[in-house]
Amino acid sequence: MRGVILYGPPASGKDTITEALHQLNSSYQQFERLKVGSGRTAGYRMSTDEHLAALRAAGDVLWENRRYRSTYVVDAPALRQHLGQGVPVLHLGQVDAVDAVRKALPAVRWTVVALTCPRDLAVQRITARQTGDTAERLSAWDATEPLTTADIVVDTSVVQPAEAATLIDRASRHAAALGQ
């Protein structure tokens, strides 16, 4: 089993690169994290406080964080199911989240990709989304730590999405072939 973790701050290109990966090979599918809260629903499995409490009680929460007045969760049952059906692409923005997922599922061949872009480009991308929370997203952008353990670093201001997808696919297949 293999998976891809796209790590980066808001507007670094996680959605765009995921789409390019899917276009390259349909086995790449975004892992939609659970979200409890309001706001954007695309790319998430919307849930409830009660469901989240049940997952916590069962020990099935691999990672959770609060941001933008919502809670975002990587849950073990859904991730395991996704791993059995293809190559999940997780979007994460905290170093501890990457570590937690890798530790929880050590048999998975994770390809970890750190996505970067200049802050002024992130501002343009965030503003274009018109989500109404630009200041919060820029604060999150500023708070995102560098990931020193990435297998690949992609500057999305320089590398085109299709090229990034090809690099990631090649690295993912290579790691799986080597059993790493």
Secondary structure, 3 states (H helix, E strand, C coil): CEEEEEECCCCCCHHHHHHHHHHHCCCEEECCEEEECCCCCCCEEECCHHHHHHHHHCCCEEEEEEECCEEEEEEHHHHHHHHCCCEEEEEECCHHHHHHHHHHCCCCEEEEEEEECCHHHHHHHHHHHCCCCHHHHHHHHHHCCCCCCCCEEEECCCCCHHHHHHHHHHHHHHHHHHCC
